[in-house]
Amino acid sequence: MSKSSYTCNSTCKGSPKEVPSYGDIGGIGVTLAFVITAWIVVSVLVSYYLKVFDPTLDPFRKEGTQKRTKYPNSIDYSVHEMIQSIPWLKNDSKSIFSGSSRLGIVLNSCVLTFADIQIFTSLAILIGAYASVGCDIVAYHWQYMIYLAWLASITHLASLSFLRNHLANNPAKRAWRLVAMFTIQVMLSVAVGLSMTFTEDTKDPDEGPHEDPWLNHGGRPAQCYFREGVETNSVTFQSAIKFIVLLVWGLAIRMAKTFEGFEGGLRKTAALLEQRGNRHRRAYSGSTGRDWDHAFAHASLPLRVWSYFSVPILIGFYSVLSIQLDLFTSLLAEVYWLFFTTIWITARLIKLRIPGNQDDSKWTFGQVLPIILLVAPLVLATEAFYTTSASKESANNHPDIPVPNPDDIRDLSHIHSPAYRGAFFLAVLSYIEIAVYFVLDQPATQGIAIPLIVILLSAFLLQPVLQLSWVVCNLWLDNMIWHMPLKRTIRDVVLFGYSAISLAQSLPPGGFGQELPSDVDTDFYALSVLLTKFIRWLPDEPSEPTSTIVITSPRLKRFVDLRILLPDNDPSWTGQDEPLPLSRLDWAIVGTTVSTKIPDPEGNLTSHSTFHQWISSRTLDSDAGFMYPQPNDLTLEKGSMVNPDTGIDTEYEELWHDATPTAVPGEPAVRALVLQTEDDKNGVRGSVVRLGCYAQGLIRVGEHISLERWEWKDGWKRTIRMGDAELPIEKILGEEALKEGDTVDVDGRGWKVIEESGKDGSKL
């Protein structure tokens, strides 16, 4: 094996906690180059939509012509009408797509130039990252690279929809860009797939509670994780699957939108649905107008009764489905999703830079260069602006190719009706809610199950029902013999109520039907003294053969869990000062707990705690369980682990009593102390946690275990002691001067204070 491989393997076993500097990926100049380019593309595309885009033109027409489309998008047309009412955004009567506008040509040139830049920057950073897999690139920079590549690719994908006309007239240009984007998405999906291994597999209790636990070992090479298995029940795995699905979906939809058959087919379907709804309005009323007549004067009584209920719902169904298809194919949705996705990725990059190496923020030569190179596309855009006038006259000579029969163009007069505008507003509101749901990046949005439930309930149940009922309500109001102010007031109240319902289903995150109960502790074990009431190995009856106390620190979430077998199963035994034989030890653990909210086996969003062990009297491993709050400060833990009596992985239930930490008399607040000693060369690991009136410690020296438990009972008393090694508990009890970073020497061994709070009355 080569020297570099040996060094890398050594790093896998004992990696540094600090993220190393790697300016080629995490450098400030590299990051800004990606982010600035992406936001330039966003700005150009927004300007393009506001000032250049004409929804009445065929997006697949011949370049240089003004051929009208038979099926204009009603959503874009509605927004375009509103834009035209703003003086400084109003366009002239000529289409800017034809080349008659210098701004149109400049924006087209900018979109094309920056979109192509995004292709090559995505490829460059992905190829560079794959080439650097080894000791150089750590998990932090691998995740950072994914965000940069996604930022570049998402802006180019959005550009494809804006460049449909240009690409439709240049099949070769379309082909190589689609091939390049397909390659990028495959490489990016593989990179995301590899990141599934970045799980919470960390066992060092000196680690902080990061949202991304792999940051605890910032210096560990990414390939060390790649060699490990994937935890399919982890949030990391589910989030990666969600990420890959979004990548595949985004690529497939935008590739399809560049072809006339797909885009034109959906537009035609939306137009036909709207026309069918209009026919139903007329068929049962005998009217030639667009309004549905609730009296049905020309129909038989049974038909009137049936139509009284069914016709409005059927009309609403066609109307809502037409609006949804138009919104899906609209350029407005493209601008919207690009804007929010770019915000989300930018926020993630900013958040990810916080724990990064500060050397990556230095402006070295390699960081200044990419910023300077951003000038090139801006110069090209400026040049296009000043050279456009020379070719402007020839561009105007292209003949128009109008639709032969103007009556064949889709009738869009319905977009001015309250029914359409209200349904349009509710549909857009649902898009905003979904985007905000992810941009807020709450714990409940992690994984795939909960976001999928929320989106499905919102998109396919709640929102369609609200929009459908809005259309039906307006059909009735239009035919009521009421004064217009009264009708307008009713519409306003109903729309406000529907909007409130729509917002309420996704706030707080967790969504419709997925709120957590108010008493769920989302950080179980985070600040607690827990006493076990019983444990039950299913399907056996519950029992409690041990005296068990778990003490967990407030900030670093370090726990010491000591389980001592009761003498003759006597539940009244509370300990003794004399040393106990190790045969009385059931289990002793030191580690770190991480709590999240994930669906339990029944699909309910539940607090889930994972316990990463650092010292164990049994096999060193991690275990996890779901936490269900019970009355009277009790919590029922459910999970599965190896039953020590059978050696078989068995489902269990464990009932805990949460003894709220209290301060020792005379101390201003609940005192918290965490001490640690470590000498892996000699096989030494030890930890002590004190919280209020309880203190516990555990040390392992080679294969030998020693432990202590102390409790305040009108004074500090040692209630449990096993083993021969000395622990610093007695020495630190009542010690007011200790602070983080101090060292306590006991039996020639140094114990470092890694967490301290409460000595001055401060809150934990």
N, C-alpha and C positions, 0 to 999 in steps of 0.2 A: 504494500500500500504506500502511496506517495506521502511525502511529508505533510503537504497541505491537507490531505484527507485525514491523516492522523490528528493534526491540530484541530481540525473541524470536529472530529469525533470527541476529542477532549472537551471542546467548547460545549458540545451537546450535554455533557454530564455536569459541568460546572460553569454555566454561562454567566457573564457579568449581568447585573441588573440594569445598568445604564444603557440606553440606546446609543449605539455608536454613530459618529458623524458619517454621512454618505451623501455628499452634495450632488452627485449625479442624479439622485432621485428626490431627496428631501431638501435640497438647497433652496434658499429663498428666491434666487433668480429663476431657477427651473420652475418652481411652483408658480411664481407670478407670471411667467411666460404662458403657462397653460391656462391659468385663471383669466388673465387679461385677454388672451386670444378668444377664450370661450365667451366672455362677456362682450367683446366686440362683436362676435357673431350674433349673440342675443340682441344687442342694440341694433345691428344692421337689419336683422329679420323683423324686429318690432317696427322699425322705421319703414321697412319694405311693406309690411302689412298696413300700416296707417296711411302711408302716402302714395304707394305705388300700386298696390294690389287692386285689381278690378274683378269682382266676383261674377260679372256678367259675361266674361270672356271664357272661351274654351281653353282649359289649361293644356290641352294636347294639340292646339292648333298649329299651323305652320308659322314659323318665326317671321315677324315683320307684318303679320296680318292682324285684323281685329275681328276674327270670327266669333260670333256669339255662341254661347253654349245653349243647348236645348234644355238642360237641366241645371240651372244655377242653384248653388247651395243657399238655402233660405237663411241659415245662421249667419254666414258671411255677408249675405245681402242685407240682412237686418242691421248688423254692426256697421256695414259700409254706409248705410243711410244715416246712422247716428253720427258717424265720423264726418260725413259731408255737411252736417249741420254746424260743425266747428269751423269757423272761417280760416284759421291758419292751417287746417288739415285738408281743406276742400281741394279736390283735383279739378283740372279743366275737363272739358267734354271729350277730349281725345284720350285714348288709352295710353297709359305710360308703358305698358308692356310692349307696344309696337316699336319703341325706340324714339318716339317723338319727344321724350323728356330726358334731359341730361341726368336728372336725379335717378330716373328709372334705370338708365344704363349703368350709372355709377354703382347703384345698389346691387344690380345684377352682377357686376364685375366683382364687387366686394364679397358677396355671398359665395361666388364661385372660387375666388382666390382663397378666402379664409377656410372654406369647406375643404379644399384640397390640402391646405396646411394641416388641418386637423387629422386627415388621413395619415400623413407621413409622421406627424408627431406621435400619434397613437402607436403606429407600427414601430417607431424608433424606441419608445420607452418600453414596449412589450418585449421586443427582441433583445434590448439591452438587459432587461430584468431576467429573462430566460437564460441569457448568456452568463449572467452573474450568479446563477444558482450555485451555491457552494458555501464557503465560509464568509463571503463578503456581504451578501444581502440577508438581513435579519427579517423576522416576521413583521416587524413594524414597517420597514421599507417596502416589503412585498404588498402589504395592505395599502400603503401610501401610493404605490405604483398603480394599484387597481383603481383607486379614485381618480388619479390623473388620466389614465387611459380611458376610463368611462366618461370623464368630463369632455375629453376631446372627441370621443366617438359619438356621444349623444348630440353634440352640436352639429356634427356632420350629418347624422341621420336626419335631424330636423331640416337641414338645408336641402336634402333630397326632395322634400315635398315642395319647397319654394322653387326649386330648379326643374320642376316637372316639364315645363314647356321647352326649356333648353335641352334637357336630356332626351325628351321624346323626339326632338329633331336631330339628335346626334346619338344614335344607338351605340356607337363604339365608345363614346365617352361614358354613357350610362353603364355599359357592360363592365369596363375596367373599374369604375368606381364601386359598383355593386360587388364585384369579386373582391376588391380590396376591403370593403366594409365587412363582407362575410368572413374573410380571413381574420380581421381584427376581432370580430365578435367571437369567433371560435377560440382564438388565443386568450381573449379576456375571460371567456367562460371557463376555460381550463385553469386559468390563474385563480378565479374565484373558487373553483372546485378544489384546488390544492389548499386554499385558505380554510377549507372545512376542518382541517387538522389543527387550526389555531384555537384549541379548546381551553377549558379551565384546568388543564392538567398541571397545576402548580402546587407544590407541597411545602413551600417555605413560609413559615408564619411571619417572616419579616416582610411579606409582600403587602402592598397597599390594595385597597378594594377598587381596582379599576373596572370600568364598564367592559373593557376588553382585557380579560385576565392575562393574555399572553404578553401584555406590556410589563408585567411583573418581572419577566426575564427578557428585557429589551435587547440584550446582547446575544440572545440565542439565535443561531442561523436558521433561516426558514426551512432549509432542507432537513433539519433535525425534526421539525414537525411533520414534514412530508413523509418521513419514514414511519410515522406512527399511525395507528388506526383512527378511523373516524367514529365519533360518538353520535350515532344517528338520532338520539333523543336530546341532543344539546341544542341550545338556541343558535350557536354558531352554524351548525349543520343546516337548520331550518332557514336561517337568514341567507345562507349561501344558495340554497335551492330557490328561494324567492328571488334573489339577485339574478340567477341564471334564467329563470322564467321570464323576468322583465327584459333581459337582454335579447332572448330569442323572440319574444313577442314584439318588442320594438323594431327589431330588424325585419321580421317577416311582414309586419304591417306596412312599414315604410317602403320596403321593396315592392310590395304589391301596389302601393299607391302611385308608383312611378309608371304603372302600366294602365292604359286607358280602359281595358276590359274590366278590371277590378273597381277602379275609382268611378268610372262612368256607370257601371252596373249598379253600384250602391246609390248613386245620385238618382238614377232612373227609378229604382225601387222606392226611394223616399218620395219622389214625385207621384208615382202611381198610388202609393198608400194615401197620400193626401187627397188625390183625386177621388179615390174610392170612398173616403169619408164624406166628401162633398156630395157624391151620388146618393149616399144613404140619407143625407140631410134632405135631399129633394124627393127621394122615392116614396117616403111615407107621409110627406106633407103635401104633395101635389104642387109644390112651389118650385119656381125656377130660380129662386134666389139661393144664397149660401146658408141661410139660417134654418135651423131645425124648428118646426112648428109643433109645439107640445099638444096642441088641440087635436091634430090629426082629423080634421073635419071631413076629409074625403075617404077615410078608412072605416072598416067595419068595427064594431065594438070590441070583439076579441082581439083584433089586430091592434086597435088603439091601446088596449090594456097591455098587451105584450110589448108594443113599441114604446109605451110610456116608460118602461124600465130598460129594455134591451138596446134600443136605438142610440140613446145618449152614450151608453157604455161602449158600444161598437164604434161610434164616431170618435169617442175619446181614445180608444185603443189605436185606431189608425193614425190619429193625430200625434199621439205620444210616440209611437214607433217611428213615424216619419221624422219627428224632431230629433230623436235619438240617433237615427242614421245620418241626418244632416250634421249633427254635432260631431259625430265620429269622423266624418269625412271633411269637416271644415278646417280651414287654415287657422281659424281662431284657436281651436283645440291644440293644434301643433305649436303655436306660439305659447299658449298657456302651459302645456306640459314641459316645453323646453325651459321656460322661465323658472318654474318651480323646481324642476330637476336640477338646474344649475345652481339655484339657491341652496338646495339640500346638499349637493356635493361640495360646494364651497364651504358651507358650514361644517361639514364633516372634516374637510382638510384643515380648517382653522382649529377645530377641536383636537385633531390628531397631532397638530404641531406642538401643542402645549407640553406633552411629556417628551417631546423629541430633544435631540442634542442641540444645544445652543450654538454650537459651531456651524450648524447648517444655516444659521441666520446671518452669517458673515458674508459681506460682499466681496468675494474673491473674483479672480478673472473668469472662472467658469460660471459664475452667477451673473456677472455684468453682461457677458456675451449674449445670452438668449434674449435679454431685454432689448439690447441694441438691435438685434435681428428683427424685432417686431416692427421696426421702422419700414422695412422693405415692402410688405403688403400695403401699408398706409400710403407709401409713395406711389405704388401702382394705382391705388384707388384715386388719389389726387390727380395723377396723370390722366386717368380715364375721364375725370370730370372736365378737365380743360381741353381735351382732344375730342370730346363728344360732338361739339358744335360743327366740326368739319364734316362729319358723316351724317349730320342730322337731316340734311335735305334729302339725301338718297334714301334714308330710312323712311321718310314720309311718302316716297313714291311707291311703296309696296301697296298693292290693291287690297281693299277689304274683301272678305269672303263672308257675306252675311248669310244667316239661315234663310233659305228660300221662302219659307212661310212663317212670318212672325207669330202666327197663332199657335205654332208648334212649340213655342217657348213656354216653359212652365209658368203658370200663373202664380204670382207671389203676393197677390193682394191680401191673402189671409194673414200675412205677418204683422198687419197693423191691428189685428183684433186683440182684445184683452185676453182671450183664451190662449192664443199663441204666445203672446209676450209673457204671460204668467208661467206657462209650461216651460218656455225657454229659460226664464229666470230660475225656476226650480231645478232644471237640468244642469245649468251652469253651476248652481249652488252645490249640487252633489259632486261635481268635478272639483270644486274648491275644497270641499270637506275632505275628500280623499287625499288631495295633495297636502293640505295642512296636517292631516293625520300622520303622514310620513315625515314631513318637514319638522314637526315638533319633536320627533324622535323620542317618544316616551317609551318606557320599558314595555308597556303593553303592545307596542307596535313591532317588537322584535319577534323573530321566528316567522312562521308561515301560517300556522293554524288560525290565530286570532285575527291577523289582518285579512286572511281569506274569508273568514266568517263575516267580519264587518263589511267588507267590500261586497260580498254576495248579498247580504241582507239589504244593504243600502242600494246597490245598483239594480237588483232584480226583484226586490220586494217593496221596500218602503218608498223609494223615489218614484217608481212607476205608478204606485197606488196614489200618491199625492198628486202627481201630474194628471193622472186619469180623472181623479175626482175634481180637480180644478177645471178641466175642460167641461165635464158634465155640469158642474155648478154654473159655469158661464153660459152653457146652452140654455139652462133654465132661466137664468137672469135675463138673457137677451129677449126672452119671450114673455116675461112678466110685465103686466101693465102697472109698472111702478115708475115713480119719478126718477130721473137720471141721477140726481145726487144720492138718493137712497141706494140705488144699484152700485154706484161707485164706492160708497161707504162699505157695503157688504163685501165687495171685491177686495177692498183694501184690508179689511179685517180678516177675511179668509186667507189671503195671500200671506199676511203677517203671521197668522197662526200656523200655516203650513211651513213657512220658513223656520219658525221656532222649533217645530217638531223635527224638521230635517237637521237642524243644527244640534238639537238635544241628543239625537241618536248617535252622534260621533263625539260628543264632549261629555265627560272626559274620555280620552282614548280607552278603548276597550269596547266601545260601540254599543249598538242596539242589542240589549239583552245580555251585555257582557260586563256590566259594572261589577267591580269588586265590592264585597260587603265592607262597610266602614270599619269593622273591627279586625280586618285582616292585617296582620303585621307584615309589611312587605320586606322587613329586614329581621326575620326571626333569628334569635340568638345574637342580635347585634349589640344589645345592652341588656344582659339578663343573668339571673341566677336561677337555673332550672333544676327542679327536683323531680325525679321520675316517680310516677304513681304505679304504673304497671307496664309490662311488655307482653305482647301476645304473638306467638308464632302460629300463624294460621295453619290448620283450623283448630289448634289447641285453645284451651281456656287461658285467659290472662293471668299473669302472676308477677310478683316482684320479689325475686330472691336477692336483690342487692340494695345497698345504700348508694344512690347515685346522685351526684351533684355536677352540673356543668356550669362553669363560670366563663362568660364571654366579655371581652373588653369592648368599649363603645366605639372607638375610631378604627383600629386595625382589625377588629373582629377576630381576635385571637381567643381560642378557647382551650381550657383544660377540663377534660372529662374523666372523672375517676369513678369507677364502679366496683364496690367492695361487697363480696358475698356476706350475707347476714349469717350470724351464728345460729344454726338450727332454724333458719328462716324466721328469726324473731324480728318482727317489724318495729319493735320498740327500741332496738339497739341503735344508738346514735354515735358510736365510736368510743375510742379509748386512747389514753396517752401512751400506753405501752406499745412497742412495735408489734406489728402483725406479720405472720408468715406470708410469703408470696402465694401460698396456696389459697389464700383468701381473696386474691385479686381476680376479678372477672375480666375487667378490661380497663386500660388506661390509655388515653389519647391526648395529644396536643396537635393543634392545627389551626386552620383558618376557615371561616364559613362565608359563603357567598349566597345571597338570596335574590331570586328573581321571580317574576310571575309568568307561568306557562300553563297551558291546558293540562289538567289531570287526565287520567284514563277515561273519565266520563265526559271530557271536553270542556269542563268548567275552568275558568281562569283562576289559578290558585297559587299561593306562595309556595315556592320550591327552594329548599335549602340544600346546598352541596357542601360537604365537609371534607376539605383537603387536609389529609393527615400529614404531619411532619414527624411525630413520634407515635409509636403504637406498640403496645405489649403483644399484639397479634401481628398479622401481616399488614405492612404499610400499604395503604390503599385509600381511595376516596369512596365515600358513600353519600347517598342523597335520599331525601324524602319530601313528600308533600305535607304541608302544615295546615290543619283545619282548626280554626278557633272554636273553643267550646265555652260554655258558661263558667263563671267562677274562676277566671284566670287560668283556665286549662287549655291545652293545645294537644290535639291528636295528630301524631306523626304517622304517615303511612308510606311504606316503601318495600324494598326487598334487599336482603343481604344474606351472607352465609351464616346459617345457624351454627354456632360453635359446638353444639351437642351432636349435630348430624353431619356437618360439613357440606350441607346442601344449601344452595341459594333458595331462600324461603321468604314469602311475603310476611310482613310483620305489621303490627300496630303498637305504638308506644304513646302512652299518655303522660304529658308533662304538666307540672304546676310551675307557673311563672311567679317566682318569689321576687317581687319588685325590690331592687337594691335599695338599701337604707344606709344612711351615714352612721358611722360609729359616734357615740356620744362624745361631744367635745370637738369634733371635726366639722368644719363649715359646710361641707357638701360630701356627696358620695365620692370617696377617694378611689381612683383607678390607677393601677400600676401594672406594667407588663415588663418582665425581665427575661433575658434570653442569654444562653451560653451555647457556643457552637465550636467544635473542633473535629471536623469530619475526618481529618487525618488519623486521629485516635479514636474515632467512633463515638464522639461525645455530642449529645444534643440535649438541651434542657430548656424549660420555660416555666415561668411563674406568672400567674394572673391573680391580682387582688382587686376585688370590687366590693366596696362598702364593708359589710360585716363578714365577708367570706374571702378566703385566699387558698389557692391550691397550686401545687407545683409538681413537675414530673421531670426526671432526668434519666437518660439512658447512656450508660458507659459500656460500650461493646454490647454484650448480651445481658448486662445486668440492669435491672430497673429499680429506681428508688422514687418514692413519692410521699407527699405530705398534704394534709388538709387541716386548715385552721378556721375556727369560727369564733365570733365575738359573743360571749355569754357572760355578761358582767365582767368582761376582761377577755383577752385573747387566750384561747385554749387550743392546743393541738389535739384533734380528734382522730386523725388517721396518720400512721407512719408505717412505711414499708421500705426495706432496703437499707444499705449502709452509707450511701453517698449523702453528703451534706447539701441542703438547699438553703437559699438565703431568706426564707420567709420570715423566720423569727427576727432576723436582723433588720428587715425593712418595715415591719409593722410599727406604726406610729412615727416613722421617720418622715419629718416634714420637709427636709432640705432636698430630697431627691428630685431630680429633674431629668428630662430626656437627654440621653448622651452620657449620663453618669454611669460609673461602673462600681459594682459591689463585689468585693473579694470574699470568697468563702472557700475554705479548704484548698487554697492555692488556685482557685478557678475564678475567672472574672465573669460576672453577670452584668450585662449592659441593659440599662433602662431604655426601652424602645417606645414606650408610651406612658404618659403621665397626665393626669388631670384631676381636678377637684380639690387641690390643696389650698387654693385661695378662694374657694366658694364659687368658682366658675362652673358652668353647667357642663355636663358630659356630652 
